[in-house]
Amino acid sequence: MAHDHDHNHVHSPKDFGRAFALAVGLNTAFVLTEAGVGFHSGSLALLADAGHNLSDVLALLLAWSATVLARRAPTQQRTYGLRKATVLASLANAVLLLLTVGAIVSESVRRLLAPTPVATQAVMITAAIGVVVNTATALLFLRGQADLNVRGAFQHMAADAAVSAAVVAGAGLMAWSGRLWIDPALSLGIAAVIVTGTIGLLRESVDMALDAAPRGIDVAAVNAWLADLPGVDAVHDLHIWSMSTTETALTAHVTRPVNEDGDGFLHAACEGLAHRFGIGHATLQVETGGADACRLAPAEVV
């Protein structure tokens, strides 16, 4: 039985260090301003938005740190380097957001039962500044949507801009109507927005952490494509998983009775996987179909 291996690597995540640094600085300054005005004005909606923005600052720091770690070279102990840190960071960010929601909902319910006055003009001005800051921050990550970490940062900031706009509208409505329950009700709406935007990030992060095939890659199509390569009789033990939020790996055994052009076959196969499916780190084991069947051939064997 002949065994051949070939590898094709893609580049590590793009460097968004400057974007992360600027985003963290802008949002930290705004969180401090928003929290101060929220306490002074008595606006729970503003404090809820400040809490959300604070969680986003922490999320940005996690994502930034993970991106830096992912660029470290592999070692004998960690043969893939620390690429998986980007996946763990996106998972931690999702959990952090959901914890923030719990605090917002608890205080909102309390305020609904006992509404308090709000300085609406200060709230409107501060939230309007938030629309500008969050929109500018989101634009910093607009071009990095292929990276789950960067996409998560963009989604957080875009959602924050929408939430801040809602706070402006809510404060205006409260000033016009005088109804104090609008502020905690708006806080519950903010919590719903956070949950809606976080569920998808959490689901995808969990899938990556559990080495599920990345979304957007059809495993059956990859299997069929490999099986149709010249000289291939069968494909088994196929695995596809995320090495990081930007890199995808594959391993597979292919049965190829005549393998005289082994190196050329492997290079062509790995190039095809990279270009057709975005799988940049492929390892293929070629078997010539001898008398002894591969013990990993059955579909139920991992």
C-alpha positions in Angstrom: 0.0 0.0 0.0 1.5 3.3 -1.1 0.9 6.4 1.0 1.5 9.9 -0.4 0.9 13.3 1.2 0.8 16.8 -0.1 0.0 20.1 1.6 -1.2 23.4 0.3 -1.2 26.4 2.6 -3.1 29.6 2.6 -1.9 32.8 4.2 -2.7 33.5 7.8 -5.4 36.0 8.7 -5.0 39.5 7.3 -3.5 42.1 9.6 -6.4 44.2 11.0 -4.2 45.5 13.9 -4.6 49.1 13.0 -8.4 48.7 12.6 -8.7 46.9 15.9 -6.6 49.5 17.7 -8.7 52.4 16.4 -11.9 50.6 17.1 -10.9 49.8 20.7 -9.9 53.4 21.3 -13.0 55.0 19.8 -15.4 52.7 21.6 -13.6 52.8 25.0 -13.9 56.6 24.9 -17.6 56.4 23.9 -18.4 53.8 26.5 -17.0 56.1 29.3 -19.0 59.0 27.9 -22.2 57.1 27.4 -22.1 55.5 30.9 -21.5 58.8 32.5 -24.4 60.5 30.7 -26.5 57.4 31.4 -26.0 57.6 35.2 -26.5 61.4 35.2 -29.6 61.3 33.1 -31.1 58.2 34.6 -31.6 56.5 31.2 -31.5 52.7 31.4 -31.6 52.5 27.6 -28.4 54.5 27.5 -26.8 52.4 30.2 -27.9 49.2 28.4 -26.3 50.5 25.2 -23.1 51.4 27.2 -23.0 47.9 28.6 -23.4 46.5 25.1 -20.7 48.7 23.8 -18.4 47.7 26.7 -18.9 44.0 25.8 -18.0 44.9 22.2 -14.8 46.6 23.4 -13.9 43.3 25.2 -14.9 41.4 22.1 -12.6 43.5 20.0 -9.8 43.0 22.4 -10.3 39.2 22.3 -10.5 39.1 18.5 -7.5 41.3 18.2 -5.5 39.1 20.6 -6.6 36.0 18.8 -5.5 37.4 15.4 -2.1 38.1 16.8 -1.8 34.7 18.3 -2.9 33.0 15.0 0.1 34.5 13.3 2.6 32.8 15.6 4.7 30.0 14.0 3.9 26.3 14.8 5.9 24.5 17.4 6.7 20.8 18.1 3.9 20.8 20.7 1.4 22.9 18.8 1.9 21.8 15.2 -0.9 24.1 13.9 0.4 27.0 15.9 -2.3 29.0 17.7 -4.7 29.4 14.8 -7.5 27.9 16.8 -7.4 30.9 19.1 -9.4 32.9 16.6 -12.2 30.3 17.0 -12.1 30.3 20.8 -12.2 34.1 20.7 -15.3 34.2 18.5 -17.0 31.7 20.9 -16.0 33.7 23.9 -17.4 36.9 22.3 -20.8 35.3 21.7 -21.0 34.0 25.3 -20.0 37.5 26.6 -22.8 39.1 24.6 -25.4 36.7 26.0 -24.2 37.4 29.5 -24.6 41.1 28.9 -28.2 40.5 27.7 -29.0 38.8 31.0 -28.0 41.9 33.0 -29.9 44.3 30.7 -33.1 42.2 30.8 -33.0 42.0 34.6 -32.6 45.8 35.1 -35.2 46.5 32.4 -37.9 44.4 34.1 -37.1 46.2 37.4 -37.5 49.6 35.7 -40.7 48.6 34.0 -42.2 47.9 37.4 -40.8 51.2 38.8 -40.2 53.7 36.0 -37.9 56.7 36.7 -37.5 60.1 35.0 -34.9 60.4 32.2 -33.0 63.5 30.9 -34.1 62.9 27.3 -32.0 65.7 25.6 -28.7 64.4 27.0 -29.7 60.9 26.0 -30.5 61.9 22.4 -27.2 63.8 22.0 -25.1 61.0 23.4 -26.8 58.3 21.4 -26.5 60.3 18.2 -22.7 60.4 18.8 -22.9 56.7 19.2 -24.4 56.3 15.8 -21.5 58.1 14.3 -18.8 56.2 16.3 -20.3 52.8 15.7 -20.9 53.4 12.0 -17.3 54.6 11.6 -16.0 51.5 13.5 -18.1 49.1 11.5 -16.6 50.5 8.3 -13.2 49.6 9.5 -14.1 45.9 9.2 -16.2 46.0 6.1 -13.6 44.4 3.9 -12.8 41.5 6.1 -16.1 39.5 6.0 -14.3 36.2 5.1 -12.9 36.1 8.7 -15.4 35.1 11.3 -13.6 37.2 13.9 -13.7 40.3 11.7 -17.2 39.6 10.5 -18.2 39.4 14.2 -16.6 42.7 14.9 -18.4 44.3 11.9 -21.8 42.8 13.0 -21.4 44.1 16.6 -20.5 47.6 15.4 -23.3 47.7 12.8 -25.8 46.5 15.4 -24.6 49.1 17.9 -25.1 51.8 15.3 -28.7 50.6 14.8 -29.3 50.4 18.6 -27.9 53.9 19.2 -30.3 55.2 16.5 -33.2 53.4 18.3 -32.1 55.1 21.6 -32.3 58.5 19.9 -35.8 57.7 18.6 -36.9 56.4 21.9 -35.7 59.4 23.8 -37.4 61.7 21.4 -40.7 59.7 21.8 -40.4 59.8 25.5 -39.8 63.6 25.5 -42.9 64.1 23.3 -45.2 61.7 25.2 -43.8 61.8 28.8 -44.2 58.0 29.1 -41.4 56.8 31.3 -41.9 53.1 30.5 -40.5 53.7 27.0 -36.9 53.7 28.3 -36.9 50.2 29.9 -39.1 48.8 27.1 -36.5 50.1 24.6 -33.8 48.3 26.7 -35.6 45.1 26.2 -35.7 45.7 22.5 -31.9 46.3 22.6 -31.5 43.0 24.4 -33.6 41.3 21.7 -31.4 42.8 19.0 -28.2 41.6 20.7 -29.6 38.0 21.0 -30.7 37.9 17.4 -27.3 39.0 16.2 -25.4 36.7 18.5 -27.2 33.4 17.9 -25.7 32.9 14.5 -22.2 33.8 15.7 -22.5 31.4 18.6 -23.7 28.6 16.4 -20.9 29.0 13.9 -18.3 29.4 16.6 -19.4 26.2 18.3 -19.4 24.3 15.0 -15.8 25.5 14.4 -14.7 24.6 17.9 -16.2 21.1 17.4 -14.3 20.7 14.0 -17.5 20.7 11.9 -17.2 21.3 8.2 -17.2 25.1 7.7 -20.4 26.7 6.4 -20.3 27.2 2.7 -18.4 23.9 2.0 -20.5 21.1 0.6 -18.8 17.9 1.9 -20.7 15.7 -0.5 -19.6 17.9 -3.4 -15.9 17.7 -2.3 -16.2 14.0 -2.0 -17.7 13.7 -5.5 -15.0 16.0 -7.0 -12.2 13.9 -5.5 -13.8 10.7 -6.7 -14.0 12.1 -10.3 -10.3 12.8 -10.4 -8.3 10.8 -13.0 -7.6 7.3 -11.8 -9.5 7.5 -8.5 -11.8 4.5 -7.7 -13.0 5.6 -4.3 -12.7 8.1 -1.5 -12.9 7.4 2.2 -12.0 8.9 5.6 -12.8 12.4 4.4 -12.6 15.1 7.0 -12.9 18.9 6.6 -12.6 21.3 9.5 -11.6 24.9 10.4 -8.0 25.4 11.5 -8.9 29.0 12.3 -11.6 31.5 11.3 -10.0 31.9 7.9 -8.3 28.6 7.1 -9.8 25.3 6.2 -8.1 21.9 6.3 -8.9 18.5 4.7 -7.6 15.0 5.0 -8.8 12.1 2.9 -7.8 8.7 1.6 -8.2 8.1 -2.1 -7.9 4.7 -3.8 -6.0 4.9 -7.0 -4.8 1.6 -8.4 -2.4 3.1 -11.0 -0.4 5.9 -9.4 2.6 6.4 -11.6 2.1 10.2 -11.7 1.7 10.4 -7.9 3.3 13.9 -7.3 1.6 15.5 -10.2 -1.8 14.0 -9.1 -1.4 15.3 -5.6 -0.3 18.8 -6.6 -3.2 19.1 -9.1 -5.7 17.8 -6.5 -4.6 20.2 -3.8 -4.6 23.1 -6.2 -8.2 22.2 -7.3 -9.4 22.0 -3.7 -7.9 25.4 -2.9 -9.4 27.1 -6.0 -12.8 25.3 -6.1 -13.6 25.0 -2.4 -11.3 27.4 -0.6 -9.6 24.5 1.2 -6.0 25.7 1.5 -4.5 23.0 3.7 -5.1 19.5 2.1 -3.5 16.2 3.0 -4.3 13.3 0.7 -3.3 9.7 1.3 -3.2 7.6 -1.9 -3.8 3.9 -1.7 -3.3 1.5 -4.6 -6.0 -0.9 -3.5 -3.9 -3.8 -2.4 -5.2 -7.0 -0.7 -5.5 -5.4 2.7 -8.4 -2.9 2.9 -7.8 0.3 4.8 -9.2 0.0 8.3 -10.6 3.5 8.0 -12.6 2.7 4.9 -16.0 2.1 6.6 -18.0 5.3 6.8 -18.7 4.8 10.5 -15.0 4.6 11.5 -13.3 7.8 12.5 
